Amino acid sequence: MVKQGVIPDELTKPFYDAANEEKLVIQNCTACNLLQHPPAAACRKCGSGDNMEWKGMSGKAKIYNYTVVYDTPIRMLQEDQPFNLAVVMLDEDPGVQMYSHLPGTPVDQVPIGGSVEVVFEATANGQKVPEWRVVG
Amino acid sequence: MTTPNAPDSFYHVTEGQGVWPHKGKVAAVGIGHSPTSRRWDGTPENTVGANSILALRKAIEDAGVPPDQIDGLVIDPVTTTGAHWDANDPVPMDIVNFYNPTDDPLDGIAKLSCEWLLKNMPELKNVKFTMYGTGCMSHAIVVAAQAVGEGLTNNCLVLKSWHNLEGRYNQSGLSAAENVSGSYAVGPGRTIWGPPGCFGTALQFAEYCRKYGKSHDMMAPFMENSRRNGLLFPEGYWAQHRPEQLTPEDYLAARWIAKPASLFDNDIPIMVSGAYLFTTAERAKDMKQKPVYILGHASNRGSGRSLTPTLEEVQTETGSTGRKILESAGITANDISFENMYDGFALFHQFHIEGLGYRGMKFGDALDFYQTDISIEGPNPILPSGGNIGSGRSRFWMHTDSIQQIQGRAGARSLTGVKPEIAVSGGPMPMGGNFTVWGASPD
């Protein structure tokens, strides 16, 4: 299941550079001590862009819930339908979500609340992105 | 002349603002709709601009107000149903020049400005006030109501229009690209993970069912009721083009889009325009139609913290919205005769009405409520307009129906189990919508 290629932009380059090194980093506002994802130019809480850093994560998360996608608008994924599409929440902060196809998990057999750990997948142009596998 | 967006001061966005200062001083007195169609047929007579002119003229005629007395115009300038004009596609200049164009050739074809409308409706020669309420008729209504209340305009047209082009929903552009930008790839909307438009709602609904022990099958009575009401709405898409009742069996057999959201849980994108005329309560007294008074309005500007709002975040916001709606009109939930909250996607209507506390509902109650009599003949009508599910995606059927029910002009859809005196309508999303309270009396 190959995803569209990703071309990092200025905002997201640290996130993708880390992914190529198989590390997960998330934006953090040092003033608010608050993680945020997706990345943004400024902290969504205090509005300042002066205190943003990239913070390493453990790569552990829990599955919030999921759907099974039968009709995606993304052309490159259409031949892989149906597929799981879950939202996972980081153990460091459940308020931070990431999408996952849960590679290795059969369609519609997703353990809600189950533990997952990060893996890194190459997209169509070789850029790696975080994915998540069920553990335990 | 450049039309501005409404200022922040127009909106009731926080609890504790109290009763709307202009309660009962603004009234809806005219309604107009264009015909519906599935897509633009490529002719000048069927553009989003043409439909808009038609709807506006019908609203003026319905109200019986001379066009030269119209002094305000509030619209949503964004008209896409998800169909965007490809930058590589040539613009049909014969269509553009069929009308009086603005500097933007796609104005009137794939977007809409107040300036384009005024250039092409010469009878509106005294419009001095224009403003945008972007995204939805629910937004434009709040802006127009506030503008009339503040005396910025006395006779104000409100318009929402849609264009729909060839091609499948949201499947062109970035969806078809080999490579995308890093920000897009990890963003909250369409991403490289491929969520359809209904993904967030489907996810919230899945969590709702898990938390309260409900199931997708329990939506069937709601869907049947919505299509039934939609087929009684002569202005709607299904009534005009595909007068087919949706049965529970049809619904349960429908293909999935993002399970647990199926095809019918998504409203069908269409071409259509709808317009209203608002005026002061004083002026409305001696007009052609019975005035329907605006008792209050409220807005939600909440957003999820990360990619997709959780059920908990949605319920926090809809609960707050419900309190603001009631507060703005100085009413309780028990005063509401019927509700016309947003429904396109079907799977979030329950979030709206539970937040509102309609008929005493609490979180988790709505799907059980759907198993009771929710018809227009019963004491607890749900979405008598049929909404976007019942008549296609206009984002205004619920407003039209609220006005028509209170005026006694809803025809075959007329409520018989309740006396239509106070209605609440609005949306679109449970997080990020605008809502209006309508009344038969200004008090």
HADDOCK unambig.tbl for C-alpha pairs under 7 A between the chains (distance, minus, plus):
assign (segid A and resid 3 and name CA) (segid B and resid 192 and name CA) 5.72 0.50 0.50
assign (segid A and resid 3 and name CA) (segid B and resid 193 and name CA) 6.98 0.50 0.50
assign (segid A and resid 4 and name CA) (segid B and resid 178 and name CA) 5.55 0.50 0.50
assign (segid A and resid 4 and name CA) (segid B and resid 179 and name CA) 5.40 0.50 0.50
assign (segid A and resid 4 and name CA) (segid B and resid 180 and name CA) 6.85 0.50 0.50
assign (segid A and resid 4 and name CA) (segid B and resid 192 and name CA) 5.63 0.50 0.50
assign (segid A and resid 5 and name CA) (segid B and resid 178 and name CA) 6.03 0.50 0.50
assign (segid A and resid 5 and name CA) (segid B and resid 179 and name CA) 4.16 0.50 0.50
assign (segid A and resid 5 and name CA) (segid B and resid 180 and name CA) 6.19 0.50 0.50
assign (segid A and resid 6 and name CA) (segid B and resid 179 and name CA) 5.43 0.50 0.50
assign (segid A and resid 6 and name CA) (segid B and resid 180 and name CA) 5.17 0.50 0.50
assign (segid A and resid 6 and name CA) (segid B and resid 181 and name CA) 5.66 0.50 0.50
assign (segid A and resid 6 and name CA) (segid B and resid 182 and name CA) 5.56 0.50 0.50
assign (segid A and resid 6 and name CA) (segid B and resid 185 and name CA) 6.66 0.50 0.50
assign (segid A and resid 7 and name CA) (segid B and resid 179 and name CA) 6.74 0.50 0.50
assign (segid A and resid 7 and name CA) (segid B and resid 180 and name CA) 6.04 0.50 0.50
assign (segid A and resid 7 and name CA) (segid B and resid 181 and name CA) 4.83 0.50 0.50
assign (segid A and resid 7 and name CA) (segid B and resid 182 and name CA) 5.32 0.50 0.50
assign (segid A and resid 8 and name CA) (segid B and resid 181 and name CA) 5.86 0.50 0.50
assign (segid A and resid 8 and name CA) (segid B and resid 182 and name CA) 4.18 0.50 0.50
assign (segid A and resid 9 and name CA) (segid B and resid 181 and name CA) 6.38 0.50 0.50
assign (segid A and resid 9 and name CA) (segid B and resid 182 and name CA) 5.52 0.50 0.50
assign (segid A and resid 9 and name CA) (segid B and resid 183 and name CA) 6.84 0.50 0.50
assign (segid A and resid 12 and name CA) (segid B and resid 182 and name CA) 5.83 0.50 0.50
assign (segid A and resid 12 and name CA) (segid B and resid 183 and name CA) 6.15 0.50 0.50
assign (segid A and resid 36 and name CA) (segid B and resid 306 and name CA) 6.88 0.50 0.50
assign (segid A and resid 37 and name CA) (segid B and resid 306 and name CA) 5.63 0.50 0.50
assign (segid A and resid 38 and name CA) (segid B and resid 186 and name CA) 6.10 0.50 0.50
assign (segid A and resid 38 and name CA) (segid B and resid 187 and name CA) 5.78 0.50 0.50
assign (segid A and resid 38 and name CA) (segid B and resid 306 and name CA) 6.49 0.50 0.50
assign (segid A and resid 38 and name CA) (segid B and resid 307 and name CA) 6.71 0.50 0.50
assign (segid A and resid 65 and name CA) (segid B and resid 203 and name CA) 6.48 0.50 0.50
assign (segid A and resid 65 and name CA) (segid B and resid 207 and name CA) 6.55 0.50 0.50
assign (segid A and resid 66 and name CA) (segid B and resid 203 and name CA) 5.95 0.50 0.50
assign (segid A and resid 67 and name CA) (segid B and resid 202 and name CA) 6.81 0.50 0.50
assign (segid A and resid 67 and name CA) (segid B and resid 203 and name CA) 6.11 0.50 0.50
assign (segid A and resid 67 and name CA) (segid B and resid 258 and name CA) 5.68 0.50 0.50
assign (segid A and resid 67 and name CA) (segid B and resid 259 and name CA) 5.27 0.50 0.50
assign (segid A and resid 67 and name CA) (segid B and resid 260 and name CA) 6.60 0.50 0.50
assign (segid A and resid 68 and name CA) (segid B and resid 258 and name CA) 5.26 0.50 0.50
assign (segid A and resid 68 and name CA) (segid B and resid 259 and name CA) 4.99 0.50 0.50
assign (segid A and resid 69 and name CA) (segid B and resid 257 and name CA) 6.05 0.50 0.50
assign (segid A and resid 69 and name CA) (segid B and resid 258 and name CA) 4.26 0.50 0.50
assign (segid A and resid 69 and name CA) (segid B and resid 259 and name CA) 6.42 0.50 0.50
assign (segid A and resid 70 and name CA) (segid B and resid 256 and name CA) 5.97 0.50 0.50
assign (segid A and resid 70 and name CA) (segid B and resid 257 and name CA) 5.01 0.50 0.50
assign (segid A and resid 70 and name CA) (segid B and resid 258 and name CA) 5.78 0.50 0.50
assign (segid A and resid 71 and name CA) (segid B and resid 196 and name CA) 6.93 0.50 0.50
assign (segid A and resid 71 and name CA) (segid B and resid 257 and name CA) 4.90 0.50 0.50
assign (segid A and resid 71 and name CA) (segid B and resid 258 and name CA) 6.83 0.50 0.50
assign (segid A and resid 72 and name CA) (segid B and resid 194 and name CA) 5.44 0.50 0.50
assign (segid A and resid 72 and name CA) (segid B and resid 195 and name CA) 6.13 0.50 0.50
assign (segid A and resid 72 and name CA) (segid B and resid 196 and name CA) 5.23 0.50 0.50
assign (segid A and resid 73 and name CA) (segid B and resid 170 and name CA) 6.05 0.50 0.50
assign (segid A and resid 73 and name CA) (segid B and resid 171 and name CA) 4.80 0.50 0.50
assign (segid A and resid 73 and name CA) (segid B and resid 175 and name CA) 5.92 0.50 0.50
assign (segid A and resid 73 and name CA) (segid B and resid 194 and name CA) 6.48 0.50 0.50
assign (segid A and resid 73 and name CA) (segid B and resid 196 and name CA) 6.02 0.50 0.50
assign (segid A and resid 74 and name CA) (segid B and resid 171 and name CA) 6.60 0.50 0.50
assign (segid A and resid 74 and name CA) (segid B and resid 175 and name CA) 4.48 0.50 0.50
assign (segid A and resid 74 and name CA) (segid B and resid 176 and name CA) 6.14 0.50 0.50
assign (segid A and resid 74 and name CA) (segid B and resid 194 and name CA) 5.38 0.50 0.50
assign (segid A and resid 75 and name CA) (segid B and resid 175 and name CA) 6.09 0.50 0.50
assign (segid A and resid 75 and name CA) (segid B and resid 176 and name CA) 5.20 0.50 0.50
assign (segid A and resid 77 and name CA) (segid B and resid 194 and name CA) 6.96 0.50 0.50
assign (segid A and resid 95 and name CA) (segid B and resid 305 and name CA) 6.52 0.50 0.50
assign (segid A and resid 95 and name CA) (segid B and resid 306 and name CA) 6.63 0.50 0.50
assign (segid A and resid 96 and name CA) (segid B and resid 306 and name CA) 5.64 0.50 0.50
assign (segid A and resid 97 and name CA) (segid B and resid 306 and name CA) 5.73 0.50 0.50
assign (segid A and resid 97 and name CA) (segid B and resid 307 and name CA) 5.96 0.50 0.50
assign (segid A and resid 98 and name CA) (segid B and resid 307 and name CA) 6.94 0.50 0.50
assign (segid A and resid 99 and name CA) (segid B and resid 193 and name CA) 6.86 0.50 0.50
